[in-house]
Amino acid sequence: MIHKPPIDDLAQKVGSKYTLCVVASKRARQLMEQAQNQGLLELPDKEKPLSVAAKEIYEGKLIASKD
């Protein structure tokens, strides 16, 4: 579960809680695929992929698009 940054703040950045769920889950899957391609079973520093995705959204590194 994401506690920091707050979910409501993240949802405002991407437009809605539904969009937040989709964007964050897709990015988390990408992060895990990248780690697995490098032969890792988890992300460096043992961070959770969803937490990394949430931080990226909060920092403006990820932007939701209408594809």
N, C-alpha and C positions, 0 to 999 in steps of 0.2 A: 504494500500500500504506500502511496506517495503522501508524505507529510510536508516535506519542504522541497520545493516551493509549494505554497497552498494550491490546491486543485482549482479553486475559483480564479486565482490569478492566471494559472496556465490556460484555463478555458477561455478567458478573455483574450489572451494572446492569439489563439487560433480560431475563435468564433463561437465554439460551443463545447460542451462536455463530450458530445458524441464525436466531434472532429478531434478533440484531444485524445480520446481513446484510440481512434484509428491511426492518427499520426504517431503517437507514442508507441503503439504496439508494432507498427511497421518499422520504425527506427530501432526498436529493441531487437527485432528479428534480424535486421541488417547488422547490428553490432555483434550479435551472437554468431552469425554466419562469418563475419570477418575474423572473429576470434578462432572459430573452428578451422577456417582456412589456414590459419597460422599454427594450427596444431594445439590450440589451447582449449580447455574445457570450460573456462570461465574468463571473465574480463580481468584485465590487470587491476590490482588493488582490491580484487574480489568485490567490485561494485556490481550492483544488479543492473542489468541492461535497461530496465524500465526507469530506474533512478537516473541513469546517464541520459536517457532520452528526455526525461522531464527537465533536467538541468539545461540541456541544449535548447529546448523550447523556451524556457524562461529567459535564457541569455540571448534569444533571438537568432540562434544558429540554425534553427529549423523553422520553415515557414510552410503553412498549409496551403496547398494549391487545389484548384478544382479540376482534377484530372479524372 
